[in-house]
Amino acid sequence: MAAEDTNTRAWQLYGQRQLARAYTPPVPERLGWTPWEGIGPGAEVLGDVTGRRVLDIGSGAGHHAVHLAQARGARVTGIELSQTQHERAVRAYADVNGVELVQADATEYLAGVEPFDAAYAIGTLAFIDPHRSLPALRDGLRPGAPLILSLLHTDLHGRGPSTAVAPREQMILLRDDPPLPTQMWVLAPHLWEDLLTEYGFRVEAIDLFPHPDESATVVQQLIRARRLTNRPARVSSRPRSTRAPDAHAAVGVGAILLSEQGILLGRHRHGTLELPGGSVEPRESFEDAVIRELAEETGLVARTGDVELLGTLVDHVEGVLRVTVGALVHAWQGQPTTQPDESVGDWAWYPLDQLPDGLFVCSAQILTTWRPDLPIDHRPAHLTAYARRTTPSSDSGSAGA
């Protein structure tokens, strides 16, 4: 069964069960983008929507649309594919002023209506192929219109976002009934940003909201985008932002260790594969940071004279200016092992011609700084390269000794 057909069936069954329970969620006092009350912003991220036409994508029982109409004076159209979910909304809110409830496929509906002034989706856009939904939204929104998306980032099992644009199985959990399997596009923030850019939007912010209970692993992401005046050429990565970066920077290092078996990579607890590295501490040189992080994460011992700095990469990610210095470590002692209380482990050597998918963006950028010929895809960063020395320092130890 195709992914979207699976989702249609699941939400049809979900609505049917809720109708049988005669359950209607209350109209919220505040528009919430996460499942947790009081976490994250409210309806203000949509801007002033008074009297404006706003699209609620996957409106479900209709309670969010009613809030926006009553509290913000918007004219809201709730679009819902599931007949049973639509029936729930109509039973409760058919006569609410400022709310129109439509049962239809959102992409087909948008092809035949006047463009909207704003659109939002609370947890729902991930059930539609983004290569189908995003071009429809581009054409269904006025130039400059905001598009606000609340999407799953990390699920309750700790499984983080996918690094490929493909659906995966996720369950709709029900209190008294068996869970319903769905196919969701649970994508890493940079993939959503790339897709939105590709289809004519400018991403203004991406925020991550963890579950308020620190023992829970669920993370929700909130994406704020805006429909561009003119659709840009099809691109594979985001353009540089025109707004000034926040007065904050994350500074880190990443180390390349090359042995006869290949490049050393470890797996982060969120699933990405990474070079050894991490944040630079106050008053610490880049070389010293490489040595310290290498020992803390892998147990390997090296000397600063064996560290060759390659260049500085500057990127702007999720409101933070990220500065990363790549380094080549020519010699070290010991064998890499997983260290206690570290977020990266399972260290292994990967041949250069068999590098895996799912590389952490910073690690991918560092590797292509070192070897531009490597077939690694990543979003670009500004690079200031350093002069390269041709041999390691004379006091280097033996690599892998």
PyMOL commands that set and color helices and strands:
alter all, ss='L'
color gray80, all
select helices_A, chain A and resi 3-21+43-46+63-72+83-93+106-110+125-127+130-140+189-198+286-298+304-306+352-354+361-370
alter helices_A, ss='H'
color red, helices_A
select strands_A, chain A and resi 53-57+75-80+99-103+118-122+146-154+168-172+180-184+201-210+219-227+249-259+262-268+273-274+277-279+307-317+320-329+344-350+382-385
alter strands_A, ss='S'
color yellow, strands_A
deselect
rebuild
show_as cartoon
